[in-house]
Amino acid sequence: MRKKVPVADLKPGMYIADLGSEWMAHPFLRSSFAVKDEATVAKIAAAGIREVYIDPERGLDLAHAPTHEEVQQELHAEMLKAAATPAPVSRVPVAEEMGRARRIHAEAHGIVHDVMNDVRLGRQVQLEQVDPVVEKMTDSILRNGSALLSLTRVKNKDDYTFLHSVSVCALLVAFARAVGLDAETLHLAGVGGLLHDIGKVRVPDAILNKPGRLTEAEFQVMKSHVVEGRRILLETDGVRETSIQVAHEHHERFDGSGYAQGLAGDRISRIGQMAAICDVYDAITSDRVYHRGMQPHEALRKIFEWSRFHFNPQLVQQFLRTIGIYPVGTLVMLESGRIAVVMEQAEDSLLQPRVKVFYDGRRRQYLPPLEVDLASSAGHGGADRIVGHESAEKWGIRLP
């Protein structure tokens, strides 16, 4: 039974079950280990980690600390409360937009690949390559954000950097739209999202593609991509400050524990705060050589948990309303015992998305795929509801 404790209460003799931090954001080889001395506690605190989970069965206990289950229940209640506000209205059905979204996603991936290769060869970023695809992505999100956002879950480990840039662009544009930013800012946010990791072209491939945890020295080199990205964009004709802020501030943290400047609170631009949320969400939901990505609902819960320190809590709530408490692509169990995948957010309730039913969990057999509007009061809709998340691995099933 794991318990959550503040780092201030951490003592030698305790056993850390989970550092409760982004995998790449701490200097330890593992996320679970015994605390042997005060120096280890100091190292954890210096990494900007405020809370950890301990295992009382493998080390000392802290009697008054909440259990993992209690923490999860509290987070779920907070997320349900945040989900009470409807999602942004879509103009066209997701099925109508999906074909266009796939073409735009592929084009954006190619553009990021070409731009990074150009910079690696000493050429300038060509905004005339970037602007049109960002405009197409923005238009797609305005028509129906669920289509393009569903494709952000499609990752090839070998192309992670490029696909991650496309995903952060899509997430950030959708996020900016949801908080009511104007059309020009949406576009500048998209440009920043697509180019936010451009500085990684200055990081040696041996570090960038290392199939395991970086050493502290290597991590310092990796962190330099933020400063290098800002430098590259400052040297690029036509790049605006908003786009540069996305690249320069997406690793800043609300409590000042981030990098490269260690900014805190409102010293981080609003778009920088938003970019940080999008960057972490996409990173922790992606499979990498060295770790398996979380399911979207697990990642959202982690983002909510970290918002006590690392992110602006109000923006985190708005981010949830942007992608839904059951993000597109999430596998869910319905009250009827059927298993479905979330296809599209509902305009009136984030708790009642449109889903595709394809498996009978009680009989353990596949069903003919059926799209169901859980917000509908008729037919196959209102008679069913989501009771929880599921995992394909647990059931040994293939997603449709």
Residue pairs with C-beta under 8 A, 6 or more apart in sequence:
1 55
1 56
1 57
1 67
1 68
2 17
2 18
2 53
2 54
2 55
2 67
2 68
3 53
3 54
3 56
3 61
3 62
3 65
3 66
3 67
3 68
4 20
4 51
4 52
4 53
4 65
4 66
4 67
4 68
4 71
5 14
5 51
5 52
5 53
5 54
5 62
5 65
6 50
6 51
7 41
7 44
7 45
7 49
7 50
7 51
7 52
9 62
9 65
10 16
10 35
10 41
10 44
10 52
10 54
11 35
11 41
11 60
12 35
12 36
12 37
12 38
12 40
12 41
13 34
13 35
13 59
13 60
14 34
14 35
14 54
14 59
14 60
14 62
15 32
15 33
15 34
15 35
15 54
15 55
15 58
15 59
15 60
16 31
16 32
16 33
16 34
16 35
16 52
16 53
16 54
16 55
17 32
17 53
17 54
17 55
17 58
18 31
18 32
18 52
18 53
19 26
19 28
19 31
19 32
19 44
19 49
19 52
20 49
20 51
20 52
20 53
20 305
20 306
21 31
21 47
21 48
21 49
22 280
22 283
22 284
23 31
23 284
23 290
23 291
24 214
24 219
24 222
24 283
25 47
25 48
26 44
26 47
26 49
27 43
27 47
27 216
27 219
28 43
28 44
28 47
28 213
29 213
32 55
34 58
34 59
35 41
35 59
44 52
47 257
48 253
48 255
48 257
48 258
48 310
50 255
50 308
50 309
51 308
51 309
53 68
54 60
54 61
54 62
54 65
56 62
66 74
71 305
72 301
75 301
75 304
75 305
76 301
78 304
79 300
79 301
79 304
79 320
79 325
80 325
80 351
82 317
82 320
82 321
82 325
83 320
83 321
83 324
83 325
83 350
83 351
85 321
85 350
86 321
86 346
86 347
86 348
86 349
86 350
87 178
87 321
87 322
87 324
87 345
87 346
87 347
87 350
88 145
88 174
88 177
88 178
88 322
89 347
90 143
90 144
90 145
90 146
90 344
90 345
90 347
91 142
91 143
91 144
92 143
92 144
93 144
93 344
94 144
94 146
94 147
94 150
94 343
94 344
94 354
96 144
97 140
97 143
97 144
97 146
97 147
97 148
98 147
98 150
100 140
100 143
100 147
101 140
101 147
101 148
101 150
101 151
102 151
104 133
104 136
104 137
104 140
104 148
105 148
105 151
105 154
105 166
105 170
107 133
107 136
108 133
108 136
108 137
108 166
108 169
108 194
109 159
109 162
109 163
109 166
111 129
111 130
111 133
111 194
112 162
112 165
112 166
112 194
113 159
113 162
114 129
115 125
115 126
115 129
115 130
115 195
115 198
116 161
116 162
116 198
116 200
116 201
118 124
118 125
118 126
119 125
119 198
119 201
119 232
120 201
124 235
124 236
124 237
125 195
125 198
125 232
125 233
125 236
125 239
127 191
127 236
127 237
127 238
127 239
130 191
130 194
130 195
131 187
131 191
133 194
134 169
134 173
134 187
134 190
134 191
134 194
135 187
137 148
137 169
137 170
137 173
137 190
138 173
138 186
138 187
138 190
140 147
140 148
141 148
141 149
141 170
141 173
141 174
141 177
142 177
144 344
145 174
145 177
145 322
145 345
146 328
146 343
146 344
146 345
148 170
148 174
149 170
149 171
149 174
149 323
149 327
149 328
150 328
150 329
150 343
151 170
152 166
152 167
152 170
152 171
152 282
153 285
153 296
153 328
153 329
154 163
155 163
155 164
155 167
155 286
155 287
155 293
156 163
157 287
157 288
157 289
160 286
160 288
161 197
161 200
161 208
163 286
164 197
164 282
164 283
164 286
165 193
165 194
165 195
165 196
165 197
166 194
167 282
167 286
168 193
168 194
168 196
168 197
168 250
168 275
168 278
168 279
168 282
169 190
169 193
169 194
170 193
171 193
171 278
171 281
171 282
171 322
171 323
172 189
172 190
172 192
172 193
172 246
172 271
172 274
172 275
172 278
173 186
173 189
173 190
173 193
174 322
174 323
175 189
175 274
175 277
175 278
175 318
175 319
175 322
176 185
176 186
176 189
176 271
176 274
177 186
177 322
178 318
178 319
178 321
178 322
179 274
179 315
179 318
181 189
185 242
185 271
188 240
188 242
188 243
188 271
189 242
189 243
189 246
189 271
189 274
189 275
191 239
191 240
191 243
192 242
192 243
192 244
192 245
192 246
192 247
192 271
192 275
193 246
193 275
193 278
195 229
195 233
195 239
195 243
195 246
195 247
196 229
196 246
196 247
196 250
196 275
196 279
197 225
197 229
197 247
198 228
198 229
198 232
198 233
198 247
199 224
199 225
199 226
199 227
199 228
199 229
199 230
199 231
199 232
199 247
200 208
200 225
200 228
200 229
201 228
201 232
202 224
202 225
202 228
202 232
203 221
203 222
203 224
203 225
203 228
204 221
207 214
207 218
207 221
207 222
208 222
209 289
210 218
211 289
211 290
212 289
212 290
213 290
214 222
223 251
223 259
223 260
224 260
226 247
226 248
226 250
226 251
226 259
226 260
227 248
227 260
229 247
229 248
230 244
230 247
230 248
233 239
233 243
233 244
233 247
234 244
242 269
242 271
245 269
245 271
245 272
245 275
246 271
246 272
246 275
248 260
248 261
248 272
249 261
249 263
249 268
249 269
249 271
249 272
249 273
249 275
249 276
250 272
250 275
250 276
250 278
250 279
251 258
251 259
251 260
251 276
251 279
252 258
252 259
252 261
252 262
252 263
252 268
252 272
252 273
252 276
253 264
253 276
253 309
253 310
253 311
254 264
254 265
254 268
254 273
254 307
254 309
254 310
254 311
254 312
255 264
255 309
255 310
256 262
256 263
256 264
256 265
257 309
257 310
258 276
258 310
263 272
268 276
270 315
273 311
273 312
273 315
274 315
274 319
276 310
276 311
277 303
277 311
277 315
277 316
277 319
278 319
280 303
280 306
280 311
281 299
281 300
281 303
281 319
281 323
284 293
284 294
284 299
284 302
285 293
285 294
285 295
285 296
285 299
286 293
287 293
293 299
294 302
295 330
295 331
295 389
295 391
296 323
296 327
296 329
296 330
297 325
297 326
297 327
297 330
297 389
298 389
300 320
300 323
300 325
300 327
303 311
303 316
303 319
304 316
304 320
307 313
307 316
320 350
321 350
323 345
324 342
324 345
324 350
324 353
325 350
325 351
326 332
326 342
326 350
326 351
326 353
326 386
326 389
327 342
328 342
328 343
328 344
328 345
328 353
329 341
329 342
330 341
330 342
330 389
331 339
331 340
331 341
331 342
331 389
331 390
331 391
331 392
331 399
332 339
332 340
332 341
332 342
332 355
332 386
332 388
332 389
332 390
333 339
333 361
333 386
333 387
333 388
333 389
333 390
334 340
334 355
334 357
334 384
334 385
334 386
334 387
335 384
335 385
335 386
335 387
336 383
336 384
337 360
337 361
337 362
338 357
338 359
338 360
338 361
338 367
338 384
339 357
339 358
339 359
339 360
339 361
339 390
339 395
339 397
340 355
340 356
340 357
340 358
340 359
340 372
341 355
341 356
341 358
341 399
341 400
342 353
342 354
342 355
343 353
343 354
343 355
343 356
343 371
344 353
344 354
345 353
345 354
346 352
346 353
346 354
346 373
346 374
346 375
348 375
349 375
351 385
351 386
352 373
352 374
352 375
352 385
352 386
353 374
353 375
353 386
354 371
354 372
354 373
354 374
354 375
355 371
355 372
355 374
355 386
356 369
356 370
356 371
356 372
356 400
357 367
357 369
357 370
357 371
357 372
357 380
358 366
358 367
358 369
358 370
358 399
358 400
359 365
359 366
359 367
359 395
359 397
360 366
360 367
361 390
361 395
364 395
366 397
369 400
370 380
372 380
372 381
372 384
373 380
373 381
374 381
374 382
374 384
374 385
374 386
375 381
375 382
376 382
392 398
392 399
